[in-house]
Amino acid sequence: MSQPQNNIKVLYLARWYPNRYDPMPGLFIQRHAEAANKLCKIGVVYTHVVESEKIEGFETDLSLINSVVTAKVYYSNSKINFPIISPLMKAFRFFRANVIGIKKISEELEGFNILHVHVLTRLGVIALWYKWFKNKPYMISEHWSRYLPLTGDFKGGFRKWITKLVVKNASSVTTVTQNLANAMQSHGLKNPSYRVMANVVTDNFLMHPIQKKLKQKKTTFIHVSCFEDKSKNISGLLHVIKSLSKKRDDFIFKLVGEGMDFDFIKQYSTDIGLNKKTVIFTGLLEGKLLVKAMASADLMVVFSNYENFPVVINESFVLGVPVIATNVGGIPEFVDDSKGRLINAGDEKALENLLTAYLNKKLSFNNQKIRSESLNAFSPETIGQELCSIYQNLLKP
């Protein structure tokens, strides 16, 4: 007999998660946890290494975040700096931090039935140990683009061997796109139960009413990202904006977010002579402020060199905002001509032509249709039910 979903207790082991130093990493993991928590009982463990000057030893932040019990363990690495000993000490402290977090969550949940690993590989080793020695099944949700051919970041003989072992022994593997699943399997990461599962869009987006956009003097384009230029190619986007602004001034471009290259991008915008009234850097926007900014835009632009599938595309769709994006990663699995347009990565001329066509009203979209087709597909209820159904199947005798 299957376990009733409300009796299922799942321990999330998350490599990325919003934390005291940065509220952005792993938001999609947090949303999965909150979605599943509507039907099952979820507890999250996240560990974060910090500079030794900021913290001594291990510090645990146990809290209830949107009804999900969460243990965030902050710790410093060993100050020992020897070629062989240092990596071993770092690994030891990583696993110890997770053990501390798991103990806290296990106490709060009064035990757990399943482990759900978000992002390999080290966390998968912990889950594998629980399967072999505690008889607890585990599943994997992979979000990392390192397996994609363009990144070439999945390296190392031992890493590949242990990752294959972890994936092989998982009861299920989910990826946000089929493209990522194919990339993983091309590296020999085999499992009979791969499946695609979309990222969750929060209620702030789902409940925001689509409104007839007020006639504005200027069209609003928007880009939302973590400001990491190597992958997001924001500098290339600025080239397009600069070229377009030389020919017309009937648009503004909002760049939303912050991150490692924010200061560089902002300075680069000034260096190439972009007008601050044309390009608006909003900084980080969250919650209703982000929803309002995205909902008021006419078009979302994603100009990434490589990508898995950014959640801003889901979010734009449920707001009825079409998307122009590069044909990379899993993006073409979701963006079609009814919801936007695809261009080749780095093709600045193609992007400028599409923006020009939109401004000239030669390219248009049915905003209401985009929204209606997306609301259910990315809702917490839909994804939460899908996750808990997987958990339920994992516990079948």
QUIUR-V159013 format. One record per pair of residues at least 4 apart in sequence whose C-alpha atoms are under 7 Angstrom apart, sorted by sequence separation. I is the first residue (numbers start at 0). J is the second residue. D is the distance in Angstrom with one decimal. If there is no record, write none. Layout:
i->{I;I}
j->{J;J}
d->{D;D}
//
This chain:
i->{2;3;17;18;25;26;27;28;29;30;31;32;33;35;36;49;50;51;63;64;81;83;84;85;86;87;88;89;90;91;92;93;94;95;96;97;98;99;100;101;102;103;104;105;106;119;120;121;122;123;124;125;126;127;128;129;130;147;155;156;157;158;159;160;161;162;163;164;165;176;177;178;179;180;181;182;183;184;200;201;202;203;227;228;232;233;234;235;236;237;238;239;240;241;243;244;257;260;261;262;263;264;265;266;267;268;269;274;275;284;285;286;287;288;289;290;291;292;310;311;312;313;314;315;316;326;330;331;334;335;336;342;346;347;348;349;350;351;352;353;354;355;356;357;365;366;367;368;369;370;373;374;377;378;379;380;381;382;383;384;385;386;387;388;389;390;391;2;17;36;63;64;80;105;129;130;145;146;154;174;183;184;200;226;228;268;273;284;315;316;326;334;335;356;357;376;377;17;62;63;79;105;116;129;130;145;146;174;228;315;334;356;357;375;17;62;116;145;146;342;16;17;61;62;145;15;16;17;32;61;15;16;60;61;312;59;60;77;126;16;59;60;77;114;16;59;76;58;59;57;58;326;57;58;76;322;323;324;325;326;57;321;322;323;324;325;326;327;56;177;321;322;323;324;325;326;55;56;176;325;54;55;172;173;174;175;308;54;167;171;172;173;174;175;299;306;307;308;113;114;115;116;117;118;119;166;167;171;172;173;174;175;293;298;299;300;301;302;303;305;306;307;308;112;113;114;115;116;117;118;166;167;173;175;297;298;299;300;301;302;305;49;51;72;113;114;115;116;117;118;163;166;294;298;299;300;301;42;43;44;45;46;47;48;49;50;51;118;163;252;253;254;255;256;257;41;42;43;44;45;46;47;48;49;251;252;253;254;255;256;257;294;338;42;43;44;45;46;47;48;251;252;253;254;255;256;337;48;72;253;255;256;16;71;255;70;139;226;234;8;9;10;11;12;13;14;36;138;218;219;220;221;222;223;224;225;226;227;237;338;7;8;9;10;11;12;13;33;137;138;139;140;141;142;147;217;218;219;220;221;222;223;224;225;226;227;228;241;5;6;7;8;9;10;11;12;70;137;138;139;140;141;142;216;217;218;219;220;221;222;223;225;226;227;4;5;33;70;136;138;139;140;217;226;4;5;147;226;146;146;127;57;304;124;303;304;120;123;302;321;320;319;319;46;319;46;319;318;44;316;317;316;44;317;44;316;317;42;236;232;231;232;231;232;230;231;230;221;230;220;230;219;220;221;222;219;220;221;222;218;219;220;221;222;203;203;204;203;223;10;9;8;9;10;11;12;13;14;8;9;10;11;12;13;14;7;8;9;10;11;12;13;9;239;243;209;12;204;209;198;205;235;239;200;204;200;204;179;175;178;179;178;177;176;149;144;144;31;30;205;27;27;200;199;200;201;198;199;200;197;199;199;170;136;34;34;37;34;35;39;34;35;38;35;35;4;4;2;1;2;1;1;0}
j->{6;7;21;22;29;30;31;32;33;34;35;36;37;39;40;53;54;55;67;68;85;87;88;89;90;91;92;93;94;95;96;97;98;99;100;101;102;103;104;105;106;107;108;109;110;123;124;125;126;127;128;129;130;131;132;133;134;151;159;160;161;162;163;164;165;166;167;168;169;180;181;182;183;184;185;186;187;188;204;205;206;207;231;232;236;237;238;239;240;241;242;243;244;245;247;248;261;264;265;266;267;268;269;270;271;272;273;278;279;288;289;290;291;292;293;294;295;296;314;315;316;317;318;319;320;330;334;335;338;339;340;346;350;351;352;353;354;355;356;357;358;359;360;361;369;370;371;372;373;374;377;378;381;382;383;384;385;386;387;388;389;390;391;392;393;394;395;7;22;41;68;69;85;110;134;135;150;151;159;179;188;189;205;231;233;273;278;289;320;321;331;339;340;361;362;381;382;23;68;69;85;111;122;135;136;151;152;180;234;321;340;362;363;381;24;69;123;152;153;349;24;25;69;70;153;24;25;26;41;70;25;26;70;71;322;70;71;88;137;28;71;72;89;126;29;72;89;72;73;72;73;341;73;74;92;338;339;340;341;342;74;338;339;340;341;342;343;344;74;195;339;340;341;342;343;344;74;75;195;344;74;75;192;193;194;195;328;75;188;192;193;194;195;196;320;327;328;329;135;136;137;138;139;140;141;188;189;193;194;195;196;197;315;320;321;322;323;324;325;327;328;329;330;135;136;137;138;139;140;141;189;190;196;198;320;321;322;323;324;325;328;73;75;96;137;138;139;140;141;142;187;190;318;322;323;324;325;67;68;69;70;71;72;73;74;75;76;143;188;277;278;279;280;281;282;67;68;69;70;71;72;73;74;75;277;278;279;280;281;282;283;320;364;69;70;71;72;73;74;75;278;279;280;281;282;283;364;76;100;281;283;284;45;100;284;100;169;256;264;39;40;41;42;43;44;45;67;169;249;250;251;252;253;254;255;256;257;258;268;369;39;40;41;42;43;44;45;65;169;170;171;172;173;174;179;249;250;251;252;253;254;255;256;257;258;259;260;273;38;39;40;41;42;43;44;45;103;170;171;172;173;174;175;249;250;251;252;253;254;255;256;258;259;260;38;39;67;104;170;172;173;174;251;260;39;40;182;261;182;183;165;96;344;165;344;345;162;165;344;364;366;366;367;96;369;97;370;370;97;369;370;370;100;373;101;373;374;104;302;302;302;303;303;304;303;304;304;296;305;296;306;296;297;298;299;297;298;299;300;297;298;299;300;301;286;287;290;290;311;111;111;111;112;113;114;115;116;117;112;113;114;115;116;117;118;112;113;114;115;116;117;118;115;347;351;318;122;314;319;310;317;347;351;313;317;314;318;307;308;328;329;329;329;329;305;306;307;199;199;374;198;199;377;377;378;379;377;378;379;377;379;382;393;393;379;380;383;382;383;387;383;384;387;386;387;387;391;391;391;394;394;395;395}
d->{6.7;6.8;6.1;5.5;6.5;6.2;6.3;6.3;6.2;6.0;6.1;6.0;6.8;5.8;5.2;6.8;6.9;6.1;5.4;6.3;5.3;6.8;6.1;6.2;6.2;6.1;6.2;6.2;6.3;6.0;6.0;6.5;6.2;6.3;6.4;6.0;6.1;6.5;6.3;5.9;6.2;6.3;6.0;5.5;6.5;5.7;6.8;7.0;6.5;6.0;6.2;6.5;6.3;6.2;5.9;4.8;4.5;6.5;6.1;6.2;6.1;6.0;6.1;6.4;6.2;6.1;5.9;6.3;6.4;6.6;6.1;6.2;6.2;6.3;6.1;6.8;6.9;4.7;6.6;6.4;5.5;6.2;5.9;4.7;6.5;6.2;6.5;6.6;6.3;6.0;6.2;6.1;5.9;6.5;6.4;5.8;5.4;6.0;6.1;6.1;6.0;6.1;6.7;6.1;6.3;6.5;5.7;6.4;6.1;5.8;4.9;6.5;6.0;6.2;6.2;5.8;6.1;6.6;6.3;5.9;6.2;6.4;6.5;6.3;5.4;6.3;6.1;6.9;6.0;5.9;5.5;6.9;6.5;6.2;6.1;6.3;6.2;6.0;6.1;6.2;6.2;6.1;6.1;5.8;6.4;6.3;6.1;6.1;6.4;6.1;6.5;6.3;6.8;6.4;5.5;6.0;6.3;6.1;6.2;6.0;6.4;6.4;6.0;6.3;6.2;6.6;6.8;6.8;4.4;5.3;4.4;6.7;5.3;4.6;6.3;4.6;5.7;6.7;6.9;6.4;5.6;5.6;7.0;6.9;5.6;5.5;6.9;4.9;4.9;6.4;5.9;6.1;6.3;5.0;4.6;6.7;6.8;5.5;5.9;6.0;5.8;6.4;6.4;5.7;5.5;6.4;6.6;6.0;6.7;6.8;6.9;5.4;6.5;6.7;5.3;5.4;6.2;4.8;5.6;6.6;5.2;6.0;5.7;6.6;5.6;5.6;4.1;6.2;6.4;4.5;4.5;6.2;5.7;6.4;6.8;6.6;5.0;6.3;6.2;6.8;5.7;6.2;6.6;6.3;6.7;4.4;5.9;5.6;6.3;6.7;5.1;5.4;5.8;6.2;6.8;6.5;5.3;6.5;5.3;5.6;4.5;5.1;4.6;4.9;5.2;4.8;5.4;7.0;5.6;6.0;5.0;6.7;6.0;6.3;5.3;6.5;7.0;6.0;5.5;5.1;6.6;6.3;6.0;5.7;6.5;5.4;6.7;6.2;7.0;5.0;4.8;4.9;5.0;5.0;6.8;6.1;4.7;5.4;5.8;6.5;5.6;6.2;6.0;6.3;6.8;6.0;5.8;6.2;6.4;5.5;6.0;5.1;6.9;5.8;6.3;5.8;6.2;5.7;6.2;5.7;5.2;5.4;5.5;6.3;5.4;4.5;5.0;4.7;4.9;4.8;6.6;5.2;6.1;6.6;6.3;5.5;4.7;5.0;4.5;5.5;6.5;6.8;4.9;6.1;5.6;6.5;5.8;6.1;5.9;6.1;6.7;6.3;5.8;5.9;6.3;5.9;6.6;6.1;6.4;6.1;6.4;5.6;6.2;5.8;6.0;5.7;6.7;6.6;4.9;6.0;5.9;6.1;6.2;7.0;5.5;6.2;5.0;4.7;5.0;4.8;4.6;4.8;5.0;5.1;4.7;4.9;4.8;5.0;5.3;4.8;5.4;7.0;6.8;5.8;6.1;6.0;6.3;5.8;6.4;5.4;6.1;6.2;6.1;6.3;5.6;4.1;6.7;6.7;6.3;7.0;6.1;6.5;6.6;6.9;6.8;5.5;6.7;6.6;6.6;6.4;6.2;6.1;6.0;6.2;6.3;6.4;6.8;5.2;6.4;5.8;6.3;5.6;6.3;6.1;6.6;5.7;5.5;6.4;6.7;6.0;5.4;4.7;4.9;5.1;4.5;5.2;5.3;7.0;5.6;5.4;6.4;5.8;6.4;6.4;6.9;4.7;4.5;5.1;4.8;4.7;5.0;4.7;5.5;5.5;4.8;5.9;6.3;6.1;5.7;6.7;6.1;5.9;6.3;5.9;6.0;6.3;6.9;5.9;4.8;4.7;4.7;5.3;6.7;6.9;4.5;6.3;5.9;6.3;6.0;6.1;5.9;5.1;6.3;5.4;6.1;4.8;6.4;6.6;6.5;5.8;6.2;5.8;6.5;5.4;5.3;6.7;5.6;5.5;5.7;5.8;6.3;7.0;5.2;6.5;6.5;6.4;5.8;5.8;6.8;6.9;6.1;4.4;5.8;6.3;5.1;6.4;4.3;5.7;7.0;5.8;4.5;5.5;5.5;5.3;6.4;6.1;5.4;6.0;6.6;6.1;6.2;5.3;4.1;6.1;5.5;6.1;5.1;6.2;5.5;5.8;6.9;5.0;5.9;6.3;5.9;5.4;5.0;5.0;5.3;6.5;6.9;6.0;6.1;6.4;6.7;6.4;6.1;6.8;6.9;6.3;5.6;4.7;6.0;6.2;6.0;6.2;6.3;6.3;5.3;4.9;4.8;4.8;4.9;4.9;5.8;6.4;6.6;5.7;6.0;6.0;6.0;6.8;6.7;5.9;6.7;6.4;6.5;6.5;7.0;6.4;6.2;6.9;5.9;6.7;6.7;6.0;6.5;6.9;6.9;6.1;7.0;5.2;6.8;5.2;6.9;6.7;5.7;6.4;5.9;6.5;6.1;6.7;5.5;5.2;5.7;6.8;6.6;5.9;6.8;6.6;5.8;6.7;6.7;6.9;4.7;6.4;6.8;6.5;4.1;6.3;4.4;6.9;6.8;6.1;6.1;6.5;6.4;6.1;6.3;6.8;6.8;5.4;6.7}
//
